[in-house]
Amino acid sequence: MQSSLDIEWVPAVPDGRLEYATLEVPVDYSDPDGERMVIAISRLRATDPARRRGILLGVTGGPGGDGGHGRALPAGWADTPLNEVYDLIGFDPRGTGASTPLYIEVTPTTAPFDSRPPDEAFEAMAGDMREREQGCRRAGGSLRPHINTRNTARDMDVIRAVLGEEQLNFLGYAYGSYVGVVYGTMFPQRLDRNVLDSCVHPGWTWREQFVAQAAAIRSNVDRWADWVGDRNGHFGLGVSGSQVVGAVETVAANLAALPHGVHARTAFDGIVGALSVDREAWEKLGNLVSGLLASTAEGDATRTASLLAEHGTGGWAARPSEQMRQSVLEAVTLETEWPTSLETYYSDMRECRAHYPYAHGVLRAAPWVGAFRTFESPEPPTVLTREYPVGLVVQADNDPMDPHEGGAAMADLLGHHLITVTDSGEHEIYRLSGDNPQLEKYVEDYLIGGVLPPALRTTVSSTRTAPPVPATPGENP
């Protein structure tokens, strides 16, 4: 194994504090003398060496490292008290970013991109995913079975050892939180303080996690609709949440009736899902639905197109053609079982189409590469346990990607303290979703001083709130 003396640190940018380095690890830890791969790491040294208490290692979400930007994570904590006492360590998990990459051969699709696909499109969607799995097989080869959570945890322990630390402290986001729990299960004596932000559910398969996202997005749409219904005098979309959702569905139907209407409706469903999650965008979404309700009823195609373009989230824009791209998501999510019966997927797609079409919820129930898997995981999923210090779970009550139920279940399983951010659709919260001084104090008091919140269950208010649009007189504010 490399030692700290073997690592050559170089500044990420000239005169910058963030440093980059690389180290080598086994591709297959059961064959430690076999093929090697590179892990790219970063470091931001503690600014108060006299108070230094070791390293704080962070892992971003995904699976896929939030696009392969794991090394950049310490820079996001540079202005926090954490950097006074910790060397902040980031890394691009195996397969991502500047680490040895795992690729997919990008395959063409035959099914049109449709947020509410008809039954007759299901077979083509399944066929496209079957070809996607073959593209993973061709490009990933022998590396792909070894891109998994347990090996990422082993890589973390190599990082700890190479840096000469007896233990590491941990702050993980989304899938990264799961990586931290697996690390603690595998190396309980090596984990000290730990914060899990926006957890996946410890009892769900990856398919269950995907499908739950569709319902979580709809929950945010319903909360937005209730808020708009209380402000009918401003938006004119109805006096209740159900009436507001009815107005949304009228717009969707009107868009679908236009020439090339599937594209317009798909864009609209994406916008509704995206903006309903963001409380600060609730007025914008209400005004958009009001504007589209009028423009589609009047047959004003120019105004309709302008409104959709103005509020577009980029989900339906054309992208440059690619021959290869990163495919860690398609590898890690095969750690758990996937149904092989296509009718199971089709049944769930019908349910999502009827109730959860926003933000392309139907696609979360559609066949995934796991339905056509071409490899078996070399190890079963980790049975999570805790024999390390009690930590913190941070979870928003309306997280659309990792629903609050998962964070609560993780806190219960581990005996961790749970901090719930209320009335919030935030995901990856601490320092990544804007400032929240109350939450930051809880996290930093624990990581720096070991002080846990006084109660096992604590709530803090979101600082990203809906704009102060007045309620209609006589209705709830």
C-alpha positions as CSV (number, residue, x, y, z in Angstrom):
1,M,0.0,0.0,0.0
2,Q,1.1,3.6,-0.7
3,S,2.1,5.7,2.3
4,S,1.6,9.4,2.9
5,L,5.1,10.0,1.8
6,D,4.3,8.5,-1.6
7,I,1.5,11.0,-2.3
8,E,2.3,14.0,-4.4
9,W,-0.1,16.9,-3.7
10,V,-0.5,19.6,-6.2
11,P,-2.6,22.8,-6.0
12,A,-6.0,22.4,-7.8
13,V,-5.5,26.0,-9.1
14,P,-2.4,28.3,-8.8
15,D,-2.1,29.8,-5.3
16,G,-5.2,27.8,-4.2
17,R,-5.5,26.0,-0.9
18,L,-7.3,22.9,-2.3
19,E,-4.8,20.2,-3.3
20,Y,-5.2,17.2,-5.6
21,A,-3.4,13.8,-5.5
22,T,-4.0,10.3,-6.7
23,L,-3.5,6.9,-5.2
24,E,-3.8,3.3,-6.5
25,V,-6.2,0.7,-5.2
26,P,-7.1,-2.9,-6.3
27,V,-9.9,-3.2,-8.8
28,D,-10.9,-6.4,-7.0
29,Y,-10.0,-6.4,-3.3
30,S,-10.2,-10.2,-3.2
31,D,-7.2,-10.1,-5.6
32,P,-5.0,-7.4,-4.0
33,D,-2.1,-8.1,-6.2
34,G,-4.1,-8.0,-9.4
35,E,-5.2,-5.1,-11.6
36,R,-5.0,-1.6,-10.1
37,M,-7.1,1.5,-10.6
38,V,-6.7,5.2,-9.7
39,I,-8.6,7.1,-7.1
40,A,-8.4,10.9,-7.3
41,I,-8.5,12.7,-3.9
42,S,-8.4,16.3,-2.6
43,R,-7.5,18.0,0.6
44,L,-8.1,21.3,2.3
45,R,-5.8,21.5,5.3
46,A,-7.1,22.6,8.7
47,T,-6.6,26.4,9.2
48,D,-6.0,26.0,13.0
49,P,-3.4,23.2,13.3
50,A,-3.4,23.5,17.1
51,R,-7.1,22.4,17.2
52,R,-6.9,19.9,14.5
53,R,-8.8,16.7,15.2
54,G,-8.1,14.6,12.1
55,I,-9.8,14.3,8.7
56,L,-13.4,14.8,7.6
57,L,-14.1,12.9,4.5
58,G,-17.1,13.7,2.3
59,V,-18.9,11.7,-0.3
60,T,-21.4,13.3,-2.7
61,G,-24.5,11.7,-4.1
62,G,-25.4,9.7,-7.1
63,P,-24.5,6.9,-7.5
64,G,-22.1,8.6,-9.8
65,G,-20.6,11.3,-7.4
66,D,-22.9,14.1,-8.5
67,G,-21.4,14.0,-12.0
68,G,-17.9,13.2,-10.8
69,H,-17.3,16.3,-8.7
70,G,-16.3,14.6,-5.4
71,R,-12.9,16.3,-5.3
72,A,-14.6,19.7,-5.3
73,L,-16.6,19.0,-2.2
74,P,-14.1,20.4,0.4
75,A,-14.1,23.7,-1.4
76,G,-17.8,24.0,-0.5
77,W,-16.9,23.7,3.2
78,A,-13.9,26.0,3.1
79,D,-15.6,28.9,4.8
80,T,-17.1,26.8,7.6
81,P,-15.8,26.2,11.1
82,L,-15.2,22.6,10.0
83,N,-12.2,23.7,8.1
84,E,-10.6,25.2,11.2
85,V,-10.3,21.8,12.9
86,Y,-10.3,19.2,10.1
87,D,-8.4,18.5,7.0
88,L,-11.3,18.3,4.6
89,I,-10.9,15.3,2.2
90,G,-12.9,14.7,-1.0
91,F,-12.5,12.1,-3.7
92,D,-14.0,11.0,-7.0
93,P,-15.5,7.5,-6.2
94,R,-14.2,4.7,-8.4
95,G,-15.6,5.0,-11.9
96,T,-16.2,8.7,-11.7
97,G,-14.5,12.0,-12.4
98,A,-10.7,11.9,-12.4
99,S,-10.6,8.4,-10.9
100,T,-10.4,5.4,-13.3
101,P,-13.7,5.9,-15.2
102,L,-16.4,3.3,-15.9
103,Y,-18.1,4.0,-19.2
104,I,-21.2,3.0,-21.1
105,E,-21.4,2.8,-24.9
106,V,-24.3,5.1,-25.6
107,T,-27.0,3.3,-27.6
108,P,-29.7,4.9,-29.7
109,T,-33.3,5.1,-28.4
110,T,-36.4,4.2,-30.3
111,A,-39.2,5.3,-27.9
112,P,-40.1,9.0,-28.0
113,F,-39.4,11.0,-24.8
114,D,-42.9,11.2,-23.3
115,S,-43.8,12.0,-19.7
116,R,-47.1,10.1,-20.1
117,P,-46.2,7.3,-22.6
118,P,-49.1,5.2,-23.9
119,D,-49.1,1.4,-23.3
120,E,-48.1,0.8,-26.9
121,A,-44.8,2.6,-26.2
122,F,-43.8,0.3,-23.3
123,E,-42.3,-2.4,-25.4
124,A,-40.0,0.0,-27.2
125,M,-39.0,1.6,-23.9
126,A,-38.0,-1.8,-22.6
127,G,-36.1,-2.6,-25.7
128,D,-34.2,0.6,-25.4
129,M,-33.2,-0.3,-21.9
130,R,-32.1,-3.8,-22.9
131,E,-29.8,-2.2,-25.4
132,R,-28.5,0.2,-22.8
133,E,-27.5,-2.7,-20.6
134,Q,-25.6,-4.2,-23.6
135,G,-23.8,-0.8,-24.0
136,C,-22.8,-1.1,-20.3
137,R,-21.5,-4.6,-20.9
138,R,-19.5,-3.7,-23.9
139,A,-17.8,-0.6,-22.4
140,G,-17.6,-1.7,-18.8
141,G,-16.1,-5.1,-19.3
142,S,-14.4,-6.8,-16.4
143,L,-14.3,-3.5,-14.4
144,R,-18.1,-3.1,-14.0
145,P,-18.8,-5.8,-11.4
146,H,-16.2,-4.1,-9.1
147,I,-17.8,-0.7,-9.2
148,N,-20.0,-1.0,-6.1
149,T,-20.6,0.4,-2.6
150,R,-18.5,-2.1,-0.6
151,N,-15.4,-1.4,-2.8
152,T,-16.0,2.4,-2.5
153,A,-16.0,1.9,1.3
154,R,-12.7,-0.1,1.0
155,D,-11.3,2.8,-1.1
156,M,-12.2,5.1,1.7
157,D,-10.3,3.0,4.2
158,V,-7.2,3.1,1.9
159,I,-7.5,6.9,1.8
160,R,-7.6,6.9,5.6
161,A,-4.6,4.7,6.0
162,V,-2.5,6.4,3.4
163,L,-3.2,9.7,5.1
164,G,-1.9,8.2,8.3
165,E,-5.1,8.5,10.3
166,E,-6.4,6.0,12.8
167,Q,-10.0,7.1,12.2
168,L,-11.9,9.2,9.8
169,N,-14.9,11.5,10.4
170,F,-17.6,11.5,7.7
171,L,-20.2,13.7,6.0
172,G,-22.1,12.1,3.2
173,Y,-24.9,13.3,1.0
174,A,-27.7,11.1,-0.5
175,Y,-26.2,7.9,-1.9
176,G,-23.0,9.1,-0.2
177,S,-24.7,8.8,3.1
178,Y,-25.3,5.1,2.4
179,V,-21.6,4.7,1.5
180,G,-20.8,6.0,4.9
181,V,-23.1,3.6,6.7
182,V,-21.6,0.7,4.7
183,Y,-18.1,1.9,5.7
184,G,-19.1,2.0,9.3
185,T,-20.5,-1.5,9.1
186,M,-17.3,-2.8,7.5
187,F,-14.8,-0.8,9.5
188,P,-16.6,0.2,12.8
189,Q,-13.4,0.9,14.7
190,R,-12.3,3.3,11.9
191,L,-15.3,5.6,12.0
192,D,-15.7,8.4,14.5
193,R,-18.2,11.3,14.0
194,N,-20.6,10.9,11.1
195,V,-23.4,13.0,9.5
196,L,-25.8,11.5,6.9
197,D,-27.5,14.1,4.8
198,S,-30.5,13.1,2.7
199,C,-30.4,9.3,3.2
200,V,-31.6,6.6,1.0
201,H,-33.9,4.2,2.7
202,P,-31.9,1.3,4.3
203,G,-34.7,-1.2,3.7
204,W,-35.5,-0.5,0.1
205,T,-34.1,-2.0,-3.1
206,W,-32.9,0.5,-5.7
207,R,-36.1,-0.1,-7.6
208,E,-38.2,0.8,-4.6
209,Q,-36.1,3.9,-4.1
210,F,-36.7,5.0,-7.7
211,V,-40.4,4.4,-7.7
212,A,-40.8,6.3,-4.3
213,Q,-39.4,9.4,-6.0
214,A,-42.4,9.7,-8.2
215,A,-44.8,9.8,-5.2
216,A,-42.4,12.2,-3.4
217,I,-42.5,14.6,-6.3
218,R,-46.3,14.5,-6.4
219,S,-46.3,15.3,-2.7
220,N,-44.5,18.6,-3.5
221,V,-47.0,19.3,-6.3
222,D,-49.9,18.8,-3.9
223,R,-48.3,21.1,-1.3
224,W,-47.8,23.8,-3.9
225,A,-51.4,23.3,-5.1
226,D,-52.7,23.9,-1.6
227,W,-50.7,27.1,-1.3
228,V,-51.9,28.3,-4.6
229,G,-55.5,27.4,-3.7
230,D,-55.3,29.7,-0.7
231,R,-54.4,32.5,-3.1
232,N,-57.0,32.2,-5.7
233,G,-57.4,35.9,-5.8
234,H,-53.9,36.2,-7.2
235,F,-53.6,33.1,-9.4
236,G,-57.2,32.3,-10.3
237,L,-56.6,28.6,-10.4
238,G,-59.2,27.4,-7.9
239,V,-59.8,27.6,-4.1
240,S,-58.5,24.2,-3.2
241,G,-55.5,22.0,-4.0
242,S,-57.6,19.6,-6.0
243,Q,-59.0,22.4,-8.1
244,V,-55.4,23.7,-8.8
245,V,-54.2,20.3,-9.8
246,G,-57.3,20.1,-12.1
247,A,-56.1,23.3,-13.7
248,V,-52.6,21.7,-14.2
249,E,-54.2,18.7,-15.8
250,T,-56.3,21.0,-18.1
251,V,-53.1,22.7,-19.3
252,A,-51.5,19.3,-19.8
253,A,-54.4,18.1,-21.9
254,N,-54.5,21.4,-23.9
255,L,-50.8,21.1,-24.6
256,A,-51.1,17.4,-25.7
257,A,-53.7,18.5,-28.3
258,L,-51.3,20.9,-30.0
259,P,-49.2,19.9,-33.0
260,H,-46.1,18.2,-31.5
261,G,-48.0,18.3,-28.2
262,V,-46.3,15.4,-26.6
263,H,-43.0,17.4,-26.5
264,A,-44.8,20.4,-25.0
265,R,-46.7,18.4,-22.4
266,T,-43.5,16.5,-21.5
267,A,-41.7,19.8,-21.0
268,F,-44.6,21.1,-18.9
269,D,-44.7,18.0,-16.6
270,G,-41.0,18.4,-16.1
271,I,-41.4,22.1,-15.1
272,V,-44.3,21.4,-12.7
273,G,-42.2,18.8,-10.9
274,A,-39.0,20.8,-10.7
275,L,-40.6,24.1,-9.6
276,S,-43.0,22.6,-7.1
277,V,-40.0,21.2,-5.2
278,D,-38.5,24.7,-4.8
279,R,-40.6,26.8,-2.4
280,E,-39.0,30.0,-3.7
281,A,-40.3,29.2,-7.2
282,W,-43.9,28.6,-6.1
283,E,-45.2,31.9,-7.3
284,K,-43.4,31.5,-10.6
285,L,-45.1,28.1,-11.1
286,G,-48.5,29.5,-10.2
287,N,-48.1,32.3,-12.7
288,L,-46.9,29.9,-15.4
289,V,-50.0,27.6,-15.0
290,S,-52.3,30.7,-15.1
291,G,-50.5,31.9,-18.2
292,L,-50.7,28.6,-20.0
293,L,-54.3,28.0,-19.1
294,A,-55.1,31.3,-20.8
295,S,-52.8,30.9,-23.8
296,T,-53.8,27.3,-24.6
297,A,-57.5,28.1,-24.2
298,E,-57.1,31.0,-26.7
299,G,-55.1,28.9,-29.1
300,D,-52.1,31.3,-28.8
301,A,-49.3,28.9,-29.8
302,T,-46.7,31.7,-29.9
303,R,-47.4,32.7,-26.3
304,T,-47.6,29.1,-25.2
305,A,-44.2,28.3,-26.7
306,S,-42.7,31.4,-25.1
307,L,-44.0,30.6,-21.6
308,L,-42.6,27.0,-21.8
309,A,-39.2,28.2,-23.1
310,E,-39.0,30.9,-20.4
311,H,-39.6,28.4,-17.6
312,G,-37.8,25.4,-19.1
313,T,-35.6,23.3,-17.0
314,G,-33.5,21.9,-19.8
315,G,-34.9,18.4,-19.5
316,W,-36.2,18.3,-23.1
317,A,-33.4,20.3,-24.8
318,A,-31.3,18.4,-27.4
319,R,-27.9,17.4,-26.2
320,P,-24.8,16.9,-28.2
321,S,-24.4,13.3,-29.4
322,E,-22.1,11.2,-27.2
323,Q,-20.5,7.8,-27.9
324,M,-19.4,7.2,-24.4
325,R,-20.4,8.5,-21.0
326,Q,-20.0,7.6,-17.3
327,S,-22.1,4.7,-16.2
328,V,-21.6,4.2,-12.4
329,L,-25.4,4.6,-11.8
330,E,-26.0,1.6,-14.0
331,A,-23.5,-0.5,-12.1
332,V,-24.2,0.4,-8.4
333,T,-28.0,0.2,-8.7
334,L,-27.6,-3.5,-9.7
335,E,-26.4,-4.3,-6.2
336,T,-30.0,-5.1,-5.3
337,E,-32.5,-7.3,-7.2
338,W,-34.7,-6.0,-10.1
339,P,-37.9,-7.7,-11.4
340,T,-37.4,-9.7,-14.6
341,S,-41.1,-9.6,-15.5
342,L,-41.8,-6.6,-17.7
343,E,-45.4,-6.6,-16.7
344,T,-44.4,-5.6,-13.2
345,Y,-42.8,-2.5,-14.7
346,Y,-45.7,-1.8,-17.0
347,S,-48.2,-2.0,-14.2
348,D,-46.3,0.5,-12.1
349,M,-45.9,2.8,-15.1
350,R,-49.7,2.9,-15.5
351,E,-50.0,3.8,-11.9
352,C,-47.4,6.6,-12.1
353,R,-48.9,7.9,-15.4
354,A,-52.3,8.2,-13.7
355,H,-51.1,9.8,-10.4
356,Y,-47.4,10.8,-10.6
357,P,-46.6,12.1,-14.1
358,Y,-44.7,15.2,-12.9
359,A,-40.9,15.5,-13.3
360,H,-41.2,12.4,-15.5
361,G,-42.3,10.1,-12.6
362,V,-43.4,7.4,-15.1
363,L,-39.8,6.9,-16.1
364,R,-38.9,6.0,-12.5
365,A,-41.1,3.0,-12.8
366,A,-40.0,2.0,-16.3
367,P,-37.7,-0.9,-17.0
368,W,-34.1,-0.3,-15.9
369,V,-30.9,-2.0,-16.9
370,G,-31.4,-4.3,-13.9
371,A,-34.3,-6.0,-15.7
372,F,-31.7,-7.2,-18.3
373,R,-28.6,-7.5,-16.2
374,T,-25.6,-9.1,-17.7
375,F,-23.5,-9.6,-14.5
376,E,-24.1,-10.7,-10.9
377,S,-22.7,-8.7,-8.0
378,P,-19.6,-10.4,-6.5
379,E,-21.0,-9.7,-3.0
380,P,-24.5,-9.4,-1.5
381,P,-25.7,-6.0,-0.2
382,T,-24.3,-5.1,3.2
383,V,-26.4,-5.8,6.3
384,L,-26.2,-2.5,8.0
385,T,-25.2,-2.4,11.7
386,R,-23.7,0.2,14.0
387,E,-20.8,-0.4,16.4
388,Y,-19.4,3.2,16.1
389,P,-20.4,6.5,17.7
390,V,-23.9,7.8,17.4
391,G,-24.3,10.4,14.7
392,L,-26.7,12.7,12.9
393,V,-29.2,12.2,10.1
394,V,-30.4,15.3,8.3
395,Q,-33.5,15.0,6.1
396,A,-36.0,17.4,4.5
397,D,-39.6,16.5,5.1
398,N,-40.4,16.7,1.3
399,D,-37.1,15.6,-0.3
400,P,-38.1,14.5,-3.8
401,M,-35.1,12.2,-4.4
402,D,-34.7,10.5,-1.0
403,P,-38.0,10.7,0.8
404,H,-38.1,11.6,4.5
405,E,-39.3,8.1,5.3
406,G,-35.8,6.8,4.4
407,G,-34.0,9.3,6.7
408,A,-36.3,8.4,9.6
409,A,-35.8,4.7,8.9
410,M,-32.0,5.1,8.8
411,A,-32.0,7.1,12.1
412,D,-34.1,4.4,13.7
413,L,-31.9,1.6,12.5
414,L,-28.7,3.3,13.7
415,G,-30.0,5.0,16.8
416,H,-28.8,8.3,15.3
417,H,-30.3,11.7,16.0
418,L,-32.7,12.9,13.3
419,I,-32.9,16.6,12.3
420,T,-35.9,17.2,10.0
421,V,-35.9,20.4,7.9
422,T,-39.6,21.3,7.7
423,D,-41.7,22.5,4.8
424,S,-38.8,21.8,2.5
425,G,-38.2,20.1,-0.8
426,E,-34.4,20.4,-0.4
427,H,-32.0,17.6,-1.2
428,E,-28.4,17.5,0.0
429,I,-28.9,20.2,2.6
430,Y,-25.9,21.2,4.7
431,R,-24.2,24.0,2.9
432,L,-25.3,22.7,-0.5
433,S,-28.9,24.1,-0.5
434,G,-28.2,27.6,0.8
435,D,-27.6,28.9,4.3
436,N,-29.5,27.6,7.2
437,P,-27.8,28.8,10.4
438,Q,-29.9,26.7,12.8
439,L,-29.1,23.5,10.9
440,E,-25.5,24.4,10.4
441,K,-25.0,25.0,14.2
442,Y,-26.4,21.5,15.0
443,V,-24.1,19.9,12.4
444,E,-21.0,21.9,13.3
445,D,-21.5,21.6,17.1
446,Y,-21.6,17.9,16.7
447,L,-18.7,17.5,14.2
448,I,-16.4,19.9,16.0
449,G,-17.4,19.5,19.7
450,G,-19.2,16.2,19.7
451,V,-22.4,17.8,21.0
452,L,-25.5,16.1,19.8
453,P,-29.0,17.8,19.7
454,P,-30.7,17.4,23.1
455,A,-33.5,15.3,21.6
456,L,-33.4,12.3,19.3
457,R,-35.8,14.0,17.0
458,T,-35.4,17.7,16.2
459,T,-36.9,20.0,13.6
460,V,-35.6,23.2,12.0
461,S,-37.3,25.5,9.6
462,S,-36.3,25.8,6.0
463,T,-34.8,29.1,5.0
464,R,-36.0,28.6,1.5
465,T,-39.6,29.5,1.8
466,A,-42.5,30.4,-0.5
467,P,-42.7,34.1,-1.5
468,P,-45.1,36.3,0.5
469,V,-48.0,36.3,-2.0
470,P,-51.0,37.4,0.1
471,A,-53.8,34.8,0.7
472,T,-57.2,35.5,-0.7
473,P,-59.3,37.4,2.0
474,G,-61.3,34.9,4.0
475,E,-59.1,32.0,3.1
476,N,-56.2,30.5,5.0
477,P,-52.9,32.5,4.9
